[in-house]
Structures are given as structure tokens and as C-alpha cells.
């Protein structure tokens, strides 16, 4: 008996250690000043698996190239740090061993890039513009290339800017003249108005842990197989999708019908994962989740519960978390779950881990502290400073998105055929990062291959530590 207990404890310890492996520790020896670090910028070369890791203080930018074996192979120092351009919007990697970081100003009206060449140790700065009548929308990094999306809601035009090795932009007009989109009332609406109006369009990585605070938004952008997919959920009965092929720069659109409950629903939403679209509709009396084939729109599976039912397909209690005192408590009855999510911002997130789908369904209410609205993402006004923006590193945004807003949720596990299965919800990579904290701006989270890397900086020894985290 004791032997079995010890074996089980050893297995748990082994799994914990393997899921939190230290990849590299290196000294920020290029930095000689006493000023604090302002930003860290990880750029992953998806062709070579190298990482260009840039560290910025008040005056300089220090670059370290880390190879696929997690060894520092090259270093570079740059004084190219213009105070006007504070918002990072993306990056690119070239075959000549150079990396380029793209920036914009606070108002997102002026743009620039900085090229770092590890080959010859040089850096260069270049400003560029988009058309005067255009509004900056979002960016994409795919296959080491950087793309900038802009549009004009006055003439309903959409464009994607591509960049050559010298960082020069080329405008590519995207033909959307034949694409039809509707507003909340079912009337025709300009696509660019839907993309530009309101808050910034957020990027999502399908299998990254994303909070309800993020996934409850009505507009989401996914990038897969060199294709942009933007889902729009402002209409209660339809999820509208814009698809842009980055190989051909051709656009297409299509719709998915949400659960019939959506006609009466206060809130509806969706989330894309793999070849399937997961849709949600909720009222104070009932909620329904439907799983649709993304290619055909056909219904594959449906789950629902009324306020008088037990939710038989959940793997956790109904949990209410957050709030002013960061409390956590269980809500016993389905009607309490429905009442809370129906009056808040409702959403669902889906991850596929080891052939099992992990669903989180719920809603949240933004807390008011009396001194104004709480800012999302750890108190940082997104899109305003440094590396924490909706345009760069969606893993960091996702990690920061678990806030002290009052969230009500359930979690469910489904097999590969979308049948509910029993079992406990295991800790994800983000859960395991909680004890690996950084009390300065040398810490970040980014996706590398099929796992996450969290960095920590010791300002006294000037050491960076990269640790691997897996689900």
C-alpha cells in the first residue's frame, strides 16, 4: 500500500517537473546601465526554430539570438528606440539572419519598423505610412512574414500591406465588393464598419487557454494555414465569417446559424477550433451549445439545459470567481448559473488537448471599484504601452486576461466524437505558471512549437530564465 502511494507521488512529481522544464538561463550582459527594463519582445523564427529575444530599457535595445538547442549564439545592441513609437504590432524574420519589429504610435496613425541584423551587427529604422483615408485594423504574422490589415469604412475598402526584405510596404486591395454582411437587426452593413467600429479586434490562438473575458467578445481573428478567419457574432442568429487567403489575397464570406434559442436569447457567441465551430445561446431560462462542421455547417452535436435541469455534461461545479475580493464559490443550481451569464458578457472557449475537447462556458460582469471601470488584462490599457498589445503575442494577452472581474463558468470534457466524458479538469500550462512569477517587465509568455515559454528576469544578477510549460 505504502509502495503504491509512493509510486503515485513519484509519478505526479515527475509530470510536474517535465511540464516545467528550464530551457535556458543567460545573462543580459549587453546591458550596462542601471535603468529598468521597459519591454521584452520574443520573436520566433518558425522555419529555424530560433528565437530572437529583444530587451528594451529607456535608451537601448539588446538582442539575443537563441538557437533550437536553447543556446545564445549571437548578440546585438541598438540605440534605435524612438519614443514616438511605443506600440508593438508585429515582427518578421528573414533568411539573411535579420529580424524586423514593427511599431505604431499611440493613435495608430504613424508606423515604423526596426531591422536587427545578427549577421553584421547593424540596425536600421524605417518609417512608413498607410493611405490617409484608411484605419489600421490588425496585423498577422504567418510563415515569418508580417501583414498589416487596414480599411476605410467610408468606401468599404479593405487592404493588406505586405513588406519586402527592405521593410518597404506594398498595398494590396482586397476585393470585398460581392461580400454581404448584416448588422444586429439583419440589415446590410459595411464590412469595414464592423471591423473598425468599437474596440480593437483581438487575435486568438485556438488551443491557448483563453478566458471568458476574451472569448465573450463579438469579434475574433484566427490565423491558420496561412489563412485569416474573422468571426463576427453581433447578430443573435448568425455567426458571420470573413476568410482571406494570404497566398492569393482573395476574400470569401459565409454564415453559420446559431441555436434556435438565439431568437429569444439575450446573449449568443461562438468559438472556432479546428474543423468545428462551437456556438452558444443563452437566456435566463435555458442555454444551448451546438457543434457545427466548419466546412458544411452541418450540426454534429448539441447540448442544452434548462433552469430546472442538472447540467449533466459538466465536469466541474458551477463556479463564480473574481470580484472585488477575488473570492471563489460554488453555485449549486442551474438557474443561478443562467441568471448570471445571461445578464453579463457571455462566451465559450474550446481547446483540444490529447484528443479531448475542453470547453469553458460562462459569462462575466465588469467590476466597478468606485474609482472607475477596472481595466482588463491585469490593469493594463491594452494597445497603449509596450509589448502588451492586442496586435502582438496573443499568448501574453491570453495569460493576462484572467482578471478580477466576476466570472461564472462551467467546464466540460468531450471525446473526439464530441460525446461527454467523465474526468477531472487538469491544470493547463497557464495554471502551472502561477508560481513562476516576475516582479518586473522582464517576464513574458509566448508560444513556441506546441508549448509555452515563460520568462523571468532577475534585475540583480541580470539573468533571464526561460521555462517550458505544457498542459
KOLLO-685420 format. One record per residue (C-alpha): residue in one letter; x, y, z. Coordinates in nm, 4 decimals, padded with zeros to 6 digits. Layout:
residues N
   loza         xx         yy         zz
      A          X          Y          Z
...
END
This chain:
residues 471
   loza         xx         yy         zz
      X    00.0000    00.0000    00.0000
      X    00.2769    00.2429    00.1020
      X    00.4715    00.1418   -00.2068
      X    00.1737    00.2261   -00.4295
      X    00.1300    00.5657   -00.2639
      X    00.4983    00.6464   -00.3083
      X    00.4809    00.5399   -00.6737
      X    00.1815    00.7651   -00.7330
      X    00.3547    01.0585   -00.5655
      X    00.6657    00.9991   -00.7753
      X    00.4582    00.9942   -01.0939
      X    00.2887    01.3224   -01.0019
      X    00.6233    01.4809   -00.9204
      X    00.7712    01.3571   -01.2497
      X    00.4827    01.5000   -01.4528
      X    00.5122    01.8351   -01.2722
      X    00.8868    01.8511   -01.3358
      X    00.8561    01.7555   -01.7021
      X    00.5871    02.0188   -01.7587
      X    00.8080    02.2932   -01.6066
      X    01.1480    02.2364   -01.7619
      X    01.4109    02.5105   -01.7550
      X    01.5249    02.5641   -02.1131
      X    01.7941    02.8277   -02.0740
      X    01.9374    03.0759   -01.8272
      X    02.1519    03.3543   -01.9693
      X    02.2839    03.6892   -01.8537
      X    02.1699    04.0181   -02.0011
      X    02.5355    04.1178   -02.0220
      X    02.4872    04.3711   -02.3015
      X    02.3034    04.5954   -02.0586
      X    02.5419    04.8119   -01.8576
      X    02.3090    05.0895   -01.7429
      X    02.1138    05.0842   -01.4174
      X    01.7825    05.1735   -01.5839
      X    01.4886    04.9384   -01.5553
      X    01.3769    04.7105   -01.8350
      X    01.0773    04.8542   -02.0196
      X    00.9842    04.5681   -02.2547
      X    01.0876    04.2239   -02.3726
      X    00.9997    04.1135   -02.7257
      X    01.0195    03.7456   -02.8241
      X    01.0247    03.6714   -03.1994
      X    01.0100    03.3048   -03.3031
      X    01.1550    03.2037   -03.6391
      X    00.9146    02.9267   -03.7388
      X    01.1472    02.7935   -04.0099
      X    01.4629    02.7536   -03.7993
      X    01.3033    02.7365   -03.4502
      X    01.5398    03.0129   -03.3397
      X    01.4249    03.2850   -03.1010
      X    01.5273    03.6487   -03.1313
      X    01.4759    03.7916   -02.7836
      X    01.4896    04.1698   -02.7595
      X    01.5217    04.3585   -02.4304
      X    01.4490    04.7311   -02.4169
      X    01.5351    04.9824   -02.1489
      X    01.4939    05.3612   -02.1554
      X    01.7793    05.4127   -02.4014
      X    01.8751    05.0921   -02.5828
      X    01.7512    04.7643   -02.7244
      X    01.9565    04.4487   -02.6630
      X    01.9073    04.1439   -02.8825
      X    01.9958    03.7797   -02.8143
      X    01.9591    03.5074   -03.0756
      X    01.8820    03.1699   -02.9203
      X    01.9146    02.8588   -03.1371
      X    01.6926    02.5497   -03.1459
      X    01.9078    02.3904   -02.8731
      X    01.8438    02.6932   -02.6475
      X    02.1916    02.8379   -02.6583
      X    02.2700    03.2062   -02.7129
      X    02.4606    03.2245   -03.0431
      X    02.4537    03.5939   -03.1369
      X    02.4080    03.9303   -02.9640
      X    02.3320    04.2808   -03.0824
      X    02.2890    04.6267   -02.9262
      X    02.0865    04.9068   -03.0805
      X    02.0159    05.2666   -02.9885
      X    01.7224    05.2711   -03.2318
      X    01.4458    05.3433   -02.9833
      X    01.2141    05.6225   -03.0879
      X    00.9827    05.7433   -02.8122
      X    00.7079    05.8219   -03.0616
      X    00.6532    05.4547   -03.1483
      X    00.5567    05.2723   -02.8293
      X    00.3118    05.0075   -02.9510
      X    00.4469    04.6809   -03.0928
      X    00.2263    04.5427   -03.3698
      X    00.4276    04.2507   -03.5074
      X    00.7515    04.1088   -03.6382
      X    00.9125    03.9220   -03.9258
      X    01.2169    03.7005   -03.9747
      X    01.4360    03.6917   -04.2869
      X    01.6663    03.4279   -04.4296
      X    01.9642    03.6667   -04.4038
      X    01.9647    03.6284   -04.0225
      X    01.7807    03.9548   -03.9644
      X    01.4640    04.0277   -03.7719
      X    01.2270    04.3209   -03.8023
      X    00.9982    04.4601   -03.5310
      X    00.7001    04.6705   -03.6421
      X    00.5652    04.9588   -03.4335
      X    00.2986    05.2250   -03.4286
      X    00.2230    05.5331   -03.2199
      X   -00.0460    05.5580   -02.9545
      X   -00.3056    05.6852   -03.2030
      X   -00.2188    05.4115   -03.4561
      X   -00.1646    05.6685   -03.7323
      X    00.2125    05.6512   -03.7849
      X    00.4173    05.3359   -03.8376
      X    00.7773    05.2230   -03.8363
      X    00.9991    04.9153   -03.8305
      X    01.3390    04.8390   -03.6809
      X    01.5630    04.5849   -03.8524
      X    01.8133    04.3918   -03.6410
      X    02.0819    04.2060   -03.8349
      X    02.2647    03.9446   -03.6302
      X    02.4764    03.8772   -03.9378
      X    02.6650    04.2080   -03.9377
      X    02.5521    04.3627   -03.6071
      X    02.3705    04.6528   -03.7711
      X    02.0303    04.8049   -03.7002
      X    01.8187    05.0364   -03.9123
      X    01.4980    05.2319   -03.8593
      X    01.2341    05.2984   -04.1245
      X    00.9025    05.4835   -04.1075
      X    00.6117    05.4040   -04.3385
      X    00.2518    05.5089   -04.3879
      X   -00.0827    05.3672   -04.4906
      X   -00.3308    05.5618   -04.7025
      X   -00.4650    05.8752   -04.5378
      X   -00.8290    05.7633   -04.5541
      X   -00.7546    05.4220   -04.4023
      X   -00.7832    05.2988   -04.0445
      X   -00.5404    05.0477   -03.9020
      X   -00.7283    04.7271   -03.8073
      X   -00.4911    04.4424   -03.7147
      X   -00.1766    04.2550   -03.8125
      X   -00.0838    03.8976   -03.8963
      X    00.2441    03.7101   -03.8701
      X    00.2431    03.3907   -04.0750
      X    00.5368    03.1900   -04.2114
      X    00.7760    03.4551   -04.0759
      X    00.6026    03.7252   -04.2832
      X    00.4291    04.0357   -04.1485
      X    00.0944    04.1595   -04.2839
      X   -00.0905    04.4786   -04.1896
      X   -00.4687    04.4996   -04.2319
      X   -00.6285    04.8406   -04.2914
      X   -00.9575    04.9664   -04.4260
      X   -01.1856    05.2597   -04.4906
      X   -01.5460    05.2461   -04.3737
      X   -01.6335    05.5420   -04.5955
      X   -01.5924    05.3477   -04.9214
      X   -01.5940    04.9984   -04.7652
      X   -01.2436    04.9168   -04.8875
      X   -01.0106    04.6645   -04.7283
      X   -00.6385    04.6280   -04.7886
      X   -00.3470    04.4157   -04.6700
      X    00.0018    04.5607   -04.6712
      X    00.2901    04.3234   -04.7390
      X    00.6572    04.4062   -04.6861
      X    00.9741    04.3200   -04.8762
      X    01.3162    04.2449   -04.7250
      X    01.3907    04.6169   -04.7002
      X    01.0742    04.6821   -04.4999
      X    00.9008    04.8687   -04.7834
      X    00.5210    04.8337   -04.7793
      X    00.3091    04.7293   -05.0745
      X   -00.0638    04.7879   -05.0628
      X   -00.2862    04.5025   -05.1834
      X   -00.6543    04.5788   -05.2316
      X   -00.8853    04.3014   -05.1117
      X   -01.1994    04.2684   -05.3234
      X   -01.4962    04.2556   -05.0836
      X   -01.7490    04.4153   -05.3202
      X   -01.9587    04.0976   -05.3500
      X   -01.9491    04.0046   -04.9821
      X   -02.2630    04.0680   -04.7775
      X   -02.2666    04.1289   -04.4037
      X   -02.5544    04.2271   -04.1755
      X   -02.5895    04.4275   -03.8558
      X   -02.7685    04.3322   -03.5338
      X   -03.1078    04.3934   -03.6986
      X   -03.0346    04.1938   -04.0146
      X   -02.9794    04.4962   -04.2371
      X   -02.6862    04.5238   -04.4760
      X   -02.3768    04.6654   -04.3099
      X   -02.0373    04.7626   -04.4491
      X   -01.7791    04.5014   -04.3576
      X   -01.5159    04.7616   -04.2748
      X   -01.7553    04.9326   -04.0346
      X   -01.7938    04.6030   -03.8494
      X   -01.4160    04.5637   -03.8340
      X   -01.3294    04.9214   -03.7368
      X   -01.6047    05.0351   -03.5009
      X   -01.5696    04.9613   -03.1300
      X   -01.2753    04.8052   -02.9511
      X   -00.9672    04.6606   -03.1203
      X   -01.0050    04.3274   -03.2976
      X   -00.8415    04.0551   -03.0858
      X   -00.6293    03.7646   -03.2123
      X   -00.6875    03.4137   -03.0819
      X   -00.4744    03.1024   -03.0867
      X   -00.7226    02.8141   -03.0920
      X   -00.5560    02.5886   -02.8344
      X   -00.4249    02.8550   -02.5989
      X   -00.6142    02.8853   -02.2682
      X   -00.8401    03.1869   -02.3228
      X   -01.0545    03.3415   -02.0529
      X   -01.4243    03.4170   -02.0813
      X   -01.3275    03.7859   -02.0625
      X   -01.1590    03.7440   -02.4011
      X   -01.3859    03.4933   -02.5736
      X   -01.7057    03.6813   -02.4866
      X   -01.6096    03.9465   -02.7416
      X   -01.8178    03.9530   -03.0595
      X   -01.5201    03.9791   -03.2967
      X   -01.2353    03.7296   -03.3085
      X   -00.9485    03.6732   -03.5504
      X   -00.7821    03.3360   -03.6053
      X   -00.4920    03.2535   -03.8366
      X   -00.4389    02.9002   -03.9660
      X   -00.2682    02.7519   -04.2719
      X   -00.1758    03.0997   -04.3993
      X   -00.5440    03.1986   -04.3898
      X   -00.7162    03.4724   -04.1882
      X   -01.0548    03.3861   -04.0347
      X   -01.2520    03.6624   -03.8630
      X   -01.5718    03.5604   -03.6832
      X   -01.8433    03.8200   -03.6136
      X   -02.1112    03.7439   -03.3527
      X   -02.3038    04.0684   -03.3078
      X   -02.6135    03.9121   -03.4708
      X   -02.8021    03.6757   -03.2394
      X   -02.8901    03.4192   -03.5045
      X   -02.5781    03.4054   -03.7223
      X   -02.2030    03.3829   -03.6893
      X   -02.0595    03.5636   -03.9908
      X   -01.7113    03.4721   -04.1120
      X   -01.4628    03.6618   -04.3270
      X   -01.1922    03.4440   -04.4825
      X   -00.8794    03.5822   -04.6537
      X   -00.6250    03.3534   -04.8178
      X   -00.2805    03.5092   -04.7685
      X   -00.1404    03.3138   -05.0636
      X   -00.3859    03.4619   -05.3147
      X   -00.5186    03.7607   -05.1123
      X   -00.8710    03.6575   -05.2115
      X   -01.1599    03.7039   -04.9684
      X   -01.4712    03.4981   -04.9074
      X   -01.7555    03.5058   -04.6563
      X   -02.0112    03.2659   -04.5141
      X   -02.2592    03.2313   -04.2291
      X   -02.3400    02.9739   -03.9631
      X   -02.6773    02.9562   -03.7985
      X   -02.6731    02.9665   -03.4204
      X   -02.9073    02.7666   -03.1938
      X   -03.2767    02.8456   -03.2435
      X   -03.2755    02.9660   -02.8870
      X   -03.0854    03.2649   -03.0227
      X   -03.4123    03.4263   -03.1363
      X   -03.5041    03.4760   -02.7709
      X   -03.1523    03.4875   -02.6321
      X   -03.0040    03.7848   -02.4582
      X   -02.6559    03.6618   -02.5492
      X   -02.5057    03.4451   -02.8235
      X   -02.1471    03.3767   -02.9212
      X   -01.9136    03.1278   -03.0901
      X   -01.5605    02.9916   -03.0871
      X   -01.3617    02.8282   -03.3643
      X   -01.1452    02.5225   -03.3023
      X   -01.0029    02.3048   -03.5783
      X   -01.2691    02.1985   -03.8257
      X   -01.5558    02.2902   -03.5953
      X   -01.7455    02.5984   -03.4836
      X   -01.8885    02.5882   -03.1313
      X   -02.1922    02.8150   -03.0883
      X   -02.3701    02.9259   -02.7708
      X   -02.7068    03.0835   -02.6984
      X   -02.8391    03.1615   -02.3509
      X   -03.1416    03.3081   -02.1804
      X   -03.2235    03.3221   -01.8115
      X   -03.4252    03.0004   -01.8596
      X   -03.2071    02.7858   -02.0891
      X   -02.8754    02.7591   -02.2699
      X   -02.7683    02.5589   -02.5730
      X   -02.4296    02.4695   -02.7189
      X   -02.4133    02.3431   -03.0769
      X   -02.1089    02.1993   -03.2531
      X   -02.1050    02.2597   -03.6289
      X   -01.8876    02.1266   -03.9096
      X   -01.6904    02.4298   -04.0279
      X   -01.6833    02.3115   -04.3899
      X   -02.0513    02.2227   -04.4314
      X   -02.2288    02.3994   -04.1462
      X   -02.3956    02.0702   -04.0506
      X   -02.4906    02.0130   -03.6882
      X   -02.2734    01.7447   -03.5257
      X   -02.3737    01.7619   -03.1595
      X   -02.5976    01.9633   -02.9295
      X   -02.6012    02.0095   -02.5531
      X   -02.8569    02.2098   -02.3563
      X   -03.0062    02.2548   -02.0115
      X   -03.2964    02.4486   -01.8630
      X   -03.3007    02.6320   -01.5332
      X   -03.4710    02.3309   -01.3700
      X   -03.2222    02.0752   -01.5070
      X   -02.8971    01.9492   -01.3740
      X   -02.6184    02.0148   -01.6245
      X   -02.5233    01.6537   -01.6939
      X   -02.2385    01.7362   -01.9336
      X   -02.0274    01.9447   -01.6955
      X   -01.7085    01.8228   -01.5270
      X   -01.6862    02.0974   -01.2663
      X   -01.9265    02.2618   -01.0250
      X   -02.0797    02.5902   -01.1326
      X   -01.8120    02.8338   -01.0206
      X   -01.8311    03.2061   -00.9552
      X   -01.4883    03.3641   -00.9287
      X   -01.3340    03.7086   -00.9011
      X   -01.4942    04.0296   -00.7919
      X   -01.3652    04.2971   -00.5602
      X   -01.2322    04.0491   -00.3077
      X   -01.1176    03.7842   -00.5576
      X   -01.3492    03.5328   -00.3959
      X   -01.4488    03.1923   -00.5304
      X   -01.7630    02.9958   -00.4551
      X   -01.9853    02.7267   -00.5975
      X   -02.3352    02.7975   -00.7278
      X   -02.5461    02.4906   -00.6770
      X   -02.8359    02.5425   -00.9145
      X   -02.8541    02.5822   -01.2920
      X   -03.0966    02.8738   -01.2638
      X   -02.8323    03.0767   -01.0760
      X   -02.5785    02.9984   -01.3486
      X   -02.8212    03.1099   -01.6218
      X   -02.9267    03.4233   -01.4392
      X   -02.5671    03.5379   -01.4074
      X   -02.4385    03.4597   -01.7548
      X   -02.7497    03.5948   -01.9275
      X   -02.7010    03.9423   -01.7824
      X   -02.3271    03.9591   -01.8428
      X   -02.0875    03.9181   -02.1341
      X   -02.1282    03.5590   -02.2474
      X   -01.8804    03.3366   -02.4261
      X   -01.7157    02.9990   -02.4556
      X   -01.3643    02.8790   -02.5233
      X   -01.2536    02.5444   -02.6645
      X   -00.9167    02.3697   -02.6520
      X   -00.8194    02.0337   -02.7895
      X   -00.5688    01.8591   -02.5632
      X   -00.4645    01.4966   -02.6241
      X   -00.7703    01.4269   -02.8440
      X   -01.0036    01.5632   -02.5768
      X   -01.2021    01.8849   -02.6160
      X   -01.2032    02.1096   -02.3104
      X   -01.4943    02.3561   -02.3117
      X   -01.5382    02.6523   -02.0801
      X   -01.8839    02.8116   -02.0896
      X   -01.9863    03.1187   -01.8957
      X   -02.0058    03.4934   -01.8648
      X   -01.8590    03.7818   -01.6713
      X   -01.9563    04.1195   -01.5339
      X   -01.7030    04.4045   -01.5307
      X   -01.6490    04.5197   -01.1734
      X   -01.6653    04.8850   -01.0795
      X   -01.4370    04.9845   -00.7941
      X   -01.5923    05.3254   -00.7426
      X   -01.2918    05.4929   -00.8955
      X   -01.3866    05.3925   -01.2468
      X   -01.4065    05.0777   -01.4515
      X   -01.1459    04.8119   -01.3902
      X   -00.9144    04.7762   -01.6831
      X   -00.8917    04.4333   -01.8442
      X   -00.5710    04.2321   -01.8702
      X   -00.4175    04.2951   -01.5302
      X   -00.4929    04.6676   -01.5204
      X   -00.3039    04.7471   -01.8395
      X   -00.4931    04.9514   -02.1011
      X   -00.4403    04.7220   -02.3968
      X   -00.2890    04.8714   -02.7085
      X   -00.1236    05.1594   -02.5266
      X    00.2156    05.0511   -02.3998
      X    00.4997    04.8237   -02.4922
      X    00.4726    04.4574   -02.5740
      X    00.1313    04.4086   -02.4108
      X   -00.0985    04.4907   -02.7029
      X   -00.3750    04.3139   -02.8912
      X   -00.1551    04.3207   -03.2017
      X    00.1443    04.1243   -03.0753
      X    00.1911    03.7945   -02.8878
      X   -00.1647    03.6632   -02.8292
      X   -00.0305    03.4141   -02.5717
      X    00.0677    03.7016   -02.3424
      X   -00.2722    03.8635   -02.3902
      X   -00.4456    03.5358   -02.3040
      X   -00.2291    03.4862   -01.9945
      X   -00.3024    03.8396   -01.8726
      X   -00.6740    03.8142   -01.9428
      X   -00.7703    03.6243   -01.6282
      X   -00.8707    03.9275   -01.4232
      X   -01.0680    04.0086   -01.1094
      X   -01.3922    04.0574   -01.2992
      X   -01.6764    03.8470   -01.1615
      X   -01.6889    03.5341   -01.3803
      X   -01.9391    03.2486   -01.3711
      X   -01.8476    02.9318   -01.5598
      X   -01.8650    02.5577   -01.6043
      X   -01.6132    02.3322   -01.7773
      X   -01.6776    02.0185   -01.9823
      X   -01.4744    01.7413   -02.1456
      X   -01.5739    01.5819   -02.4775
      X   -01.4093    01.2997   -02.6680
      X   -01.3070    01.3209   -03.0345
      X   -01.6670    01.2407   -03.1373
      X   -01.7966    01.5152   -02.9037
      X   -01.9504    01.2760   -02.6524
      X   -01.9305    01.3910   -02.2936
      X   -01.6750    01.2007   -02.0857
      X   -01.6139    01.1865   -01.7134
      X   -01.2899    01.3049   -01.5588
      X   -01.1248    01.5875   -01.3712
      X   -01.0117    01.9061   -01.5412
      X   -00.6332    01.9014   -01.5394
      X   -00.4194    02.2086   -01.4865
      X   -00.3271    02.3823   -01.8098
      X    00.0056    02.5438   -01.8883
      X   -00.1081    02.8825   -01.7581
      X   -00.2219    02.7320   -01.4265
      X    00.1256    02.5860   -01.3791
      X    00.2870    02.9269   -01.4343
      X    00.1294    03.0892   -01.1297
      X    00.4261    03.0221   -00.9021
      X    00.6827    03.1269   -01.1625
      X    00.6293    03.4993   -01.1166
      X    00.8218    03.8009   -01.2335
      X    00.8026    04.1320   -01.0479
      X    00.9397    04.3355   -01.3377
      X    00.8871    04.3786   -01.7105
      X    01.1404    04.1086   -01.7946
      X    00.8653    03.8498   -01.7716
      X    00.6554    03.7428   -02.0677
      X    00.4738    03.4382   -02.2068
      X    00.4920    03.3189   -02.5664
      X    00.4070    03.0152   -02.7757
      X    00.6931    02.8033   -02.9076
      X    00.6119    02.4980   -03.1212
      X    00.3458    02.3101   -02.9212
      X    00.4247    02.4506   -02.5752
      X    00.4630    02.7808   -02.3911
      X    00.7697    02.9590   -02.2622
      X    00.7525    03.1901   -01.9625
      X    01.0457    03.4189   -01.8930
      X    01.1635    03.5679   -01.5658
      X    01.4301    03.8318   -01.5093
      X    01.6481    03.8823   -01.2044
      X    01.7392    04.2502   -01.2042
      X    02.0254    04.1967   -00.9578
      X    02.2111    03.9187   -01.1395
      X    02.0784    04.0323   -01.4800
      X    01.9825    03.6719   -01.5554
      X    01.6951    03.5691   -01.7798
      X    01.5357    03.2316   -01.7161
      X    01.3229    03.0588   -01.9811
      X    01.0983    02.7842   -01.8532
      X    00.8876    02.5433   -02.0595
      X    00.5243    02.4818   -01.9630
      X    00.2929    02.2214   -02.1137
      X   -00.0645    02.1146   -02.0491
END
